[in-house]
Amino acid sequence: MRDADESQVRQLVREALERALGPERDPAPAAARAGAGTRAARRVALGADHGGFALKEILKRAIVEELGWDVHDCGTHSADPVDYPDLAAAVAREVASGRCAMGIVVDAAGIGSTMAANKVPGVRCALVHDDVTAVNAREHNDANVMALGARVVNRGLATRLARLFLTTPFAGGRHERRVQKITALERGR
């Protein structure tokens, strides 16, 4: 390996990452949905309570370094106890306002943050725990916030799920009608 130049090393690292995390998808569809050319198009709001703090930090680094997205860190910024609804709401508001295209919330199980984020109008938060739920949340439900449980998914899986979630486009078509029905329920119809 001493004789390998930097480009060969980078290629080997890319291949290893792809084997571990799955193939990289084109993030353009998600960016286009959020408004191509805007700063928010490739910006993700990220938040966690104390139970998800360590995983949030790993995801933040991976999203910036591997996907090239901007991250708006909504906190928490330490492992000191905080209330997950506050952090989930902060992420959800960034997404609902359009300041961020997507959001990710992390707590111990992911359940409470999912419930809290879904109380913010305009947010469709999906609790994700494997590749199928990550892809389905985007393709079928046009989820704009993903929740993870730090005690449920390990850091390698969480990184792969973030990549899948942020780069999988909404399929539209027959799913569009169903997402509109979810929005109508949110508006009390």
Secondary structure, DSSP 8 states (H G I E B T S, - for coil): -TT--HHHHHHHHHHHHHHHH------HHHHHHHHTTSGGGGEEEEEE-TTTHHHHHHHHHHIIIII--EEEEEE--SSS---HHHHHHHHHHHHHHTSSSEEEEEESSSHHHHHHHTTSTT--EEE--SHHHHHHHHHTT--SEEEEETTTS-HHHHHHHHHHHHH-----THHHHHHHHHHHHHTT-
